[in-house]
Amino acid sequence: MEAWTTDPTAKVRVPSEETSSPAMQTSDQDWIAELREGIDVPGQYLAYRGSDGNVVAFSLEREWTRIGRSLAADVRFDDPTVSRRHALIVRQPDGLRVVDDRSLNGVFVNGERVEWSTLADGDEIVIGRHHLHFCDIAVASGLRLASAAEANPA
Protein backbone atom coordinates (compact mmCIF):
# COMPACT_ATOMS: atom_id res chain seq x y z
CA MET A 1 0.00 0.00 0.00
CA GLU A 2 2.19 2.79 -1.23
CA ALA A 3 -0.21 5.36 -2.64
CA TRP A 4 -3.15 6.80 -0.76
CA THR A 5 -5.41 9.36 -2.30
CA THR A 6 -8.02 11.79 -1.06
CA ASP A 7 -10.44 10.58 -3.73
CA PRO A 8 -13.53 9.54 -1.68
CA THR A 9 -13.97 6.43 -3.80
CA ALA A 10 -10.31 5.41 -3.67
CA LYS A 11 -9.66 1.77 -2.94
CA VAL A 12 -6.37 0.13 -2.10
CA ARG A 13 -5.90 -3.62 -2.12
CA VAL A 14 -4.90 -5.13 1.21
CA PRO A 15 -3.14 -8.52 1.09
CA SER A 16 -5.54 -11.39 1.72
CA GLU A 17 -3.48 -12.70 4.67
CA GLU A 18 -4.45 -9.59 6.66
CA THR A 19 -8.10 -9.94 5.64
CA SER A 20 -8.38 -13.48 7.02
CA SER A 21 -6.18 -12.85 10.06
CA PRO A 22 -7.67 -14.02 13.39
CA ALA A 23 -6.20 -10.92 15.05
CA MET A 24 -8.37 -8.45 13.10
CA GLN A 25 -7.80 -5.62 15.62
CA THR A 26 -4.03 -5.85 15.10
CA SER A 27 -4.33 -5.86 11.32
CA ASP A 28 -6.76 -2.91 11.53
CA GLN A 29 -4.17 -0.98 13.49
CA ASP A 30 -1.55 -1.85 10.88
CA TRP A 31 -3.46 -0.60 7.85
CA ILE A 32 -4.71 2.45 9.74
CA ALA A 33 -1.11 3.35 10.61
CA GLU A 34 -0.16 2.94 6.92
CA LEU A 35 -3.12 5.11 5.95
CA ARG A 36 -2.02 7.87 8.32
CA GLU A 37 1.52 7.81 6.95
CA GLY A 38 0.40 7.61 3.32
CA ILE A 39 -2.13 10.44 3.17
CA ASP A 40 -0.36 13.72 2.54
CA VAL A 41 -3.48 15.93 2.54
CA PRO A 42 -4.60 16.95 6.03
CA GLY A 43 -8.24 16.33 6.78
CA GLN A 44 -10.80 14.10 8.38
CA TYR A 45 -11.45 10.64 6.94
CA LEU A 46 -13.60 7.57 7.44
CA ALA A 47 -11.54 4.49 6.68
CA TYR A 48 -12.79 0.95 6.41
CA ARG A 49 -12.02 -2.37 4.81
CA GLY A 50 -14.65 -3.75 2.46
CA SER A 51 -15.69 -7.38 2.35
CA ASP A 52 -13.47 -7.77 -0.73
CA GLY A 53 -10.38 -6.77 1.26
CA ASN A 54 -10.04 -3.30 -0.25
CA VAL A 55 -9.37 -0.37 2.05
CA VAL A 56 -11.45 2.74 1.43
CA ALA A 57 -10.53 6.19 2.76
CA PHE A 58 -13.50 8.56 2.48
CA SER A 59 -12.70 12.25 2.92
CA LEU A 60 -15.21 14.05 5.18
CA GLU A 61 -15.24 17.47 3.53
CA ARG A 62 -18.97 18.23 3.39
CA GLU A 63 -21.27 19.59 6.07
CA TRP A 64 -22.91 16.16 6.36
CA THR A 65 -22.21 12.67 5.03
CA ARG A 66 -24.87 9.95 4.72
CA ILE A 67 -24.05 6.33 5.61
CA GLY A 68 -26.46 3.56 4.69
CA ARG A 69 -27.75 1.01 2.22
CA SER A 70 -29.57 3.56 0.03
CA LEU A 71 -28.24 4.45 -3.40
CA ALA A 72 -28.28 8.07 -2.19
CA ALA A 73 -25.80 7.33 0.62
CA ASP A 74 -22.33 8.85 0.37
CA VAL A 75 -20.83 5.81 2.12
CA ARG A 76 -22.87 2.86 0.91
CA PHE A 77 -22.98 -0.71 2.21
CA ASP A 78 -25.09 -3.20 0.27
CA ASP A 79 -25.76 -5.27 3.37
CA PRO A 80 -29.02 -6.20 5.15
CA THR A 81 -27.50 -5.34 8.58
CA VAL A 82 -27.30 -1.71 7.42
CA SER A 83 -30.45 0.43 7.25
CA ARG A 84 -31.17 2.48 4.13
CA ARG A 85 -30.58 5.62 6.17
CA HIS A 86 -28.37 4.32 8.95
CA ALA A 87 -26.24 7.25 10.14
CA LEU A 88 -25.06 10.76 9.38
CA ILE A 89 -21.70 12.39 9.98
CA VAL A 90 -22.48 16.05 10.70
CA ARG A 91 -20.01 18.93 10.95
CA GLN A 92 -20.72 20.99 14.09
CA PRO A 93 -18.84 23.91 15.69
CA ASP A 94 -17.33 21.48 18.23
CA GLY A 95 -16.20 18.98 15.55
CA LEU A 96 -17.75 16.08 13.67
CA ARG A 97 -20.60 14.04 15.13
CA VAL A 98 -22.01 10.70 14.14
CA VAL A 99 -25.81 10.62 14.48
CA ASP A 100 -28.01 7.52 14.35
CA ASP A 101 -30.55 8.15 11.58
CA ARG A 102 -33.29 5.94 13.10
CA SER A 103 -31.47 2.73 12.16
CA LEU A 104 -32.73 -0.69 13.21
CA ASN A 105 -29.38 -2.10 14.40
CA GLY A 106 -27.99 1.10 15.89
CA VAL A 107 -24.71 2.95 15.73
CA PHE A 108 -21.84 2.02 18.02
CA VAL A 109 -18.85 4.22 18.82
CA ASN A 110 -15.96 2.42 20.54
CA GLY A 111 -18.30 -0.42 21.52
CA GLU A 112 -21.08 1.72 23.01
CA ARG A 113 -24.46 2.22 21.35
CA VAL A 114 -25.12 5.92 20.79
CA GLU A 115 -27.83 8.20 19.43
CA TRP A 116 -25.06 10.69 18.64
CA SER A 117 -21.42 11.15 19.56
CA THR A 118 -18.73 13.73 18.88
CA LEU A 119 -15.92 11.99 17.04
CA ALA A 120 -12.30 11.99 18.14
CA ASP A 121 -9.29 10.77 16.22
CA GLY A 122 -9.07 6.97 16.38
CA ASP A 123 -12.76 6.34 17.16
CA GLU A 124 -14.24 3.13 15.78
CA ILE A 125 -17.79 3.39 14.41
CA VAL A 126 -19.76 0.18 13.85
CA ILE A 127 -22.56 0.31 11.27
CA GLY A 128 -24.21 -3.11 10.97
CA ARG A 129 -21.28 -5.50 10.59
CA HIS A 130 -18.94 -2.84 9.18
CA HIS A 131 -16.17 -1.25 11.25
CA LEU A 132 -15.25 2.29 10.21
CA HIS A 133 -12.37 4.24 11.71
CA PHE A 134 -12.34 8.01 12.10
CA CYS A 135 -8.95 9.52 11.25
CA ASP A 136 -8.12 13.17 11.79
CA ILE A 137 -4.92 13.60 9.77
CA ALA A 138 -2.88 16.43 11.25
CA VAL A 139 -1.55 19.45 9.40
CA ALA A 140 2.13 18.93 8.66
CA SER A 141 4.44 21.91 8.81
CA GLY A 142 7.80 20.38 9.56
CA LEU A 143 6.18 18.68 12.52
CA ARG A 144 2.58 17.69 13.01
CA LEU A 145 1.41 20.56 15.16
CA ALA A 146 -2.36 20.73 14.99
CA SER A 147 -5.21 18.48 13.98
CA ALA A 148 -7.20 19.38 10.87
CA ALA A 149 -10.14 20.39 13.06
CA GLU A 150 -7.98 22.89 14.95
CA ALA A 151 -6.39 24.21 11.75
CA ASN A 152 -9.75 24.74 9.99
CA PRO A 153 -12.34 25.64 12.64
CA ALA A 154 -15.12 25.99 10.05
ZASE-841568 format. One record per residue: residue number from 0; residue in one letter; x, y, z of N, C-alpha, C in turn. Coordinates in steps of 0.02 Angstrom, whole numbers. Layout:
ZASE-841568
NUM, A, X, Y, Z, X, Y, Z, X, Y, Z .
...
END
This chain:
ZASE-841568
0, M, 42, -59, 0, 0, 0, 0, 44, 62, 0 .
1, E, 64, 84, -57, 110, 139, -62, 75, 205, -75 .
2, A, 21, 205, -112, -10, 268, -132, -80, 273, -103 .
3, W, -91, 324, -63, -157, 340, -38, -180, 403, -74 .
4, T, -244, 410, -81, -271, 468, -115, -328, 496, -75 .
5, T, -344, 559, -87, -401, 589, -53, -465, 580, -92 .
6, D, -462, 545, -148, -522, 529, -186, -569, 488, -142 .
7, P, -632, 512, -130, -676, 477, -84, -694, 406, -106 .
8, T, -682, 389, -168, -699, 321, -190, -635, 280, -199 .
9, A, -579, 305, -175, -516, 270, -183, -516, 204, -147 .
10, K, -489, 154, -178, -483, 88, -147, -412, 64, -155 .
11, V, -386, 34, -103, -319, 6, -105, -323, -66, -84 .
12, R, -292, -109, -120, -295, -181, -106, -252, -197, -46 .
13, V, -281, -233, 2, -245, -256, 61, -231, -331, 49 .
14, P, -171, -355, 64, -157, -426, 54, -207, -471, 90 .
15, S, -225, -526, 59, -277, -570, 86, -259, -601, 153 .
16, E, -194, -607, 169, -174, -635, 234, -200, -591, 290 .
17, E, -198, -525, 281, -223, -480, 333, -298, -484, 339 .
18, T, -332, -493, 282, -405, -497, 282, -430, -556, 322 .
19, S, -395, -613, 317, -419, -674, 351, -385, -684, 418 .
20, S, -346, -637, 441, -309, -643, 503, -356, -649, 563 .
21, P, -341, -695, 610, -383, -701, 669, -376, -640, 715 .
22, A, -321, -605, 711, -310, -546, 752, -330, -484, 712 .
23, M, -394, -477, 698, -418, -422, 655, -402, -354, 684 .
24, Q, -405, -346, 751, -390, -281, 781, -318, -261, 765 .
25, T, -271, -307, 769, -201, -292, 755, -193, -272, 682 .
26, S, -224, -310, 637, -216, -293, 566, -251, -227, 551 .
27, D, -306, -211, 584, -338, -146, 576, -289, -91, 596 .
28, Q, -256, -99, 652, -208, -49, 675, -152, -41, 624 .
29, D, -131, -96, 593, -77, -93, 544, -97, -52, 483 .
30, W, -155, -67, 453, -173, -30, 392, -193, 41, 408 .
31, I, -219, 54, 468, -236, 123, 487, -171, 163, 494 .
32, A, -120, 133, 524, -55, 168, 530, -26, 183, 461 .
33, E, -31, 135, 415, -8, 147, 346, -48, 202, 313 .
34, L, -113, 203, 325, -156, 256, 297, -133, 324, 322 .
35, R, -122, 330, 387, -101, 394, 416, -35, 418, 386 .
36, E, 11, 372, 376, 76, 391, 347, 71, 407, 273 .
37, G, 24, 374, 239, 20, 381, 166, -20, 440, 141 .
38, I, -66, 465, 181, -107, 522, 159, -68, 586, 172 .
39, D, -57, 625, 119, -18, 686, 127, -62, 748, 129 .
40, V, -127, 740, 124, -174, 797, 127, -208, 795, 195 .
41, P, -197, 847, 236, -230, 847, 302, -306, 848, 294 .
42, G, -339, 818, 341, -412, 816, 339, -440, 763, 384 .
43, Q, -505, 754, 379, -540, 705, 419, -567, 651, 372 .
44, Y, -557, 588, 390, -572, 532, 347, -609, 478, 385 .
45, L, -653, 442, 349, -680, 378, 372, -643, 325, 333 .
46, A, -614, 278, 368, -577, 225, 334, -607, 158, 355 .
47, Y, -613, 114, 306, -640, 47, 320, -615, -2, 268 .
48, R, -620, -65, 286, -601, -119, 241, -665, -153, 217 .
49, G, -674, -155, 152, -733, -187, 123, -728, -263, 128 .
50, S, -783, -296, 114, -784, -369, 118, -738, -401, 66 .
51, D, -720, -363, 14, -674, -389, -37, -600, -378, -18 .
52, G, -587, -349, 41, -519, -339, 63, -490, -271, 45 .
53, N, -527, -231, 6, -502, -165, -12, -511, -117, 45 .
54, V, -464, -71, 52, -468, -18, 102, -494, 45, 68 .
55, V, -544, 76, 99, -573, 137, 71, -560, 193, 122 .
56, A, -535, 249, 97, -526, 309, 138, -573, 362, 109 .
57, F, -625, 380, 147, -675, 428, 124, -662, 495, 158 .
58, S, -649, 546, 119, -635, 612, 146, -700, 646, 169 .
59, L, -701, 670, 231, -760, 703, 259, -753, 778, 251 .
60, E, -771, 803, 192, -762, 874, 177, -828, 912, 179 .
61, R, -884, 878, 173, -949, 911, 169, -977, 925, 239 .
62, E, -1030, 964, 240, -1064, 980, 304, -1094, 917, 335 .
63, W, -1119, 871, 293, -1146, 808, 318, -1132, 753, 267 .
64, T, -1125, 692, 292, -1111, 633, 252, -1160, 579, 272 .
65, R, -1195, 551, 222, -1244, 497, 236, -1210, 429, 232 .
66, I, -1227, 386, 280, -1202, 317, 280, -1264, 272, 281 .
67, G, -1266, 223, 235, -1323, 178, 234, -1322, 131, 175 .
68, R, -1379, 98, 165, -1387, 51, 111, -1417, 84, 49 .
69, S, -1446, 142, 56, -1479, 178, 2, -1429, 197, -54 .
70, L, -1454, 200, -114, -1412, 222, -170, -1392, 296, -161 .
71, A, -1429, 333, -121, -1414, 403, -109, -1361, 413, -55 .
72, A, -1340, 361, -22, -1290, 366, 31, -1221, 384, 3 .
73, D, -1184, 425, 39, -1116, 442, 19, -1069, 384, 32 .
74, V, -1078, 351, 89, -1041, 291, 106, -1093, 236, 107 .
75, R, -1090, 192, 56, -1144, 143, 45, -1120, 72, 59 .
76, F, -1161, 35, 97, -1149, -35, 110, -1210, -74, 87 .
77, D, -1200, -117, 39, -1255, -160, 14, -1257, -222, 58 .
78, D, -1289, -213, 116, -1288, -263, 169, -1353, -258, 209 .
79, P, -1387, -314, 221, -1451, -310, 258, -1444, -289, 331 .
80, T, -1383, -290, 359, -1375, -267, 429, -1371, -191, 433 .
81, V, -1370, -158, 375, -1365, -85, 371, -1432, -58, 347 .
82, S, -1460, -10, 383, -1523, 21, 362, -1511, 66, 301 .
83, R, -1565, 80, 265, -1559, 124, 207, -1529, 191, 227 .
84, R, -1555, 219, 280, -1529, 281, 308, -1505, 265, 379 .
85, H, -1443, 243, 384, -1418, 216, 447, -1390, 271, 493 .
86, A, -1345, 312, 466, -1312, 363, 507, -1292, 423, 465 .
87, L, -1279, 477, 500, -1253, 538, 469, -1190, 559, 506 .
88, I, -1142, 585, 469, -1085, 619, 499, -1098, 693, 487 .
89, V, -1104, 732, 540, -1124, 802, 535, -1068, 846, 563 .
90, R, -1051, 898, 525, -1000, 946, 547, -1034, 997, 593 .
91, Q, -1010, 1003, 654, -1036, 1049, 705, -979, 1096, 726 .
92, P, -995, 1151, 761, -942, 1195, 784, -891, 1160, 830 .
93, D, -913, 1109, 867, -867, 1074, 911, -832, 1014, 878 .
94, G, -842, 1005, 813, -810, 949, 778, -862, 908, 740 .
95, L, -842, 848, 720, -887, 804, 684, -925, 759, 732 .
96, R, -988, 747, 717, -1030, 702, 757, -1057, 647, 712 .
97, V, -1063, 588, 740, -1100, 535, 707, -1169, 534, 740 .
98, V, -1222, 530, 699, -1290, 531, 724, -1327, 470, 696 .
99, D, -1360, 432, 739, -1400, 376, 717, -1461, 404, 681 .
100, D, -1472, 382, 620, -1528, 408, 579, -1587, 359, 582 .
101, R, -1608, 343, 642, -1665, 297, 655, -1652, 227, 626 .
102, S, -1591, 203, 634, -1574, 137, 608, -1603, 82, 652 .
103, L, -1611, 23, 624, -1636, -35, 661, -1583, -64, 707 .
104, N, -1522, -72, 682, -1469, -105, 720, -1425, -58, 760 .
105, G, -1436, 7, 754, -1399, 55, 795, -1331, 74, 768 .
106, V, -1303, 123, 801, -1236, 148, 787, -1195, 140, 850 .
107, F, -1135, 112, 844, -1092, 101, 901, -1027, 139, 891 .
108, V, -1006, 176, 942, -942, 211, 941, -900, 182, 998 .
109, N, -844, 153, 979, -798, 121, 1027, -835, 71, 1072 .
110, G, -880, 32, 1041, -915, -21, 1076, -978, -1, 1113 .
111, E, -995, 63, 1114, -1054, 86, 1151, -1107, 111, 1102 .
112, R, -1169, 88, 1111, -1223, 111, 1067, -1239, 184, 1083 .
113, V, -1245, 225, 1030, -1256, 296, 1039, -1311, 321, 993 .
114, E, -1346, 373, 1015, -1391, 410, 971, -1351, 460, 931 .
115, W, -1301, 490, 964, -1253, 535, 932, -1190, 536, 974 .
116, S, -1134, 553, 942, -1071, 557, 978, -1024, 602, 940 .
117, T, -989, 646, 975, -937, 687, 944, -878, 640, 931 .
118, L, -850, 644, 871, -796, 599, 852, -728, 627, 870 .
119, A, -685, 582, 892, -615, 599, 907, -571, 554, 865 .
120, D, -511, 577, 851, -464, 538, 811, -456, 468, 840 .
121, G, -462, 418, 797, -454, 348, 819, -518, 313, 838 .
122, D, -574, 349, 840, -638, 317, 858, -657, 264, 807 .
123, E, -686, 209, 832, -712, 156, 789, -788, 162, 789 .
124, I, -817, 165, 729, -889, 170, 721, -912, 104, 690 .
125, V, -962, 72, 720, -988, 9, 693, -1057, 23, 665 .
126, I, -1065, 8, 601, -1128, 15, 564, -1145, -55, 538 .
127, G, -1196, -86, 567, -1211, -156, 548, -1151, -198, 566 .
128, R, -1124, -235, 516, -1064, -275, 529, -1000, -241, 505 .
129, H, -1004, -178, 487, -947, -142, 459, -914, -97, 512 .
130, H, -848, -102, 515, -809, -63, 563, -774, -6, 525 .
131, L, -792, 56, 542, -762, 115, 511, -719, 149, 563 .
132, H, -665, 179, 540, -618, 212, 585, -614, 285, 567 .
133, F, -622, 329, 616, -617, 401, 605, -544, 421, 613 .
134, C, -517, 454, 562, -448, 476, 562, -446, 551, 551 .
135, D, -416, 587, 597, -406, 659, 590, -332, 668, 575 .
136, I, -315, 675, 511, -246, 680, 489, -221, 751, 501 .
137, A, -169, 757, 540, -144, 822, 562, -112, 861, 506 .
138, V, -112, 927, 515, -78, 972, 470, -3, 964, 481 .
139, A, 34, 956, 427, 107, 946, 433, 142, 1010, 411 .
140, S, 181, 1038, 456, 222, 1095, 440, 289, 1084, 474 .
141, G, 329, 1041, 445, 390, 1019, 478, 374, 965, 528 .
142, L, 334, 982, 577, 309, 934, 626, 233, 937, 625 .
143, R, 202, 884, 646, 129, 884, 651, 109, 923, 712 .
144, L, 84, 983, 702, 70, 1028, 758, -2, 1030, 779 .
145, A, -48, 1028, 732, -118, 1036, 749, -160, 988, 708 .
146, S, -216, 967, 737, -261, 924, 699, -296, 966, 645 .
147, A, -324, 934, 597, -360, 969, 544, -418, 1009, 571 .
148, A, -451, 984, 623, -507, 1020, 653, -484, 1085, 685 .
149, E, -425, 1084, 717, -399, 1145, 748, -374, 1194, 695 .
150, A, -347, 1167, 640, -319, 1210, 588, -374, 1244, 546 .
151, N, -431, 1211, 539, -487, 1237, 500, -551, 1237, 541 .
152, P, -558, 1283, 588, -617, 1282, 632, -679, 1309, 597 .
153, A, -698, 1277, 542, -756, 1299, 502, -817, 1283, 539 .
END
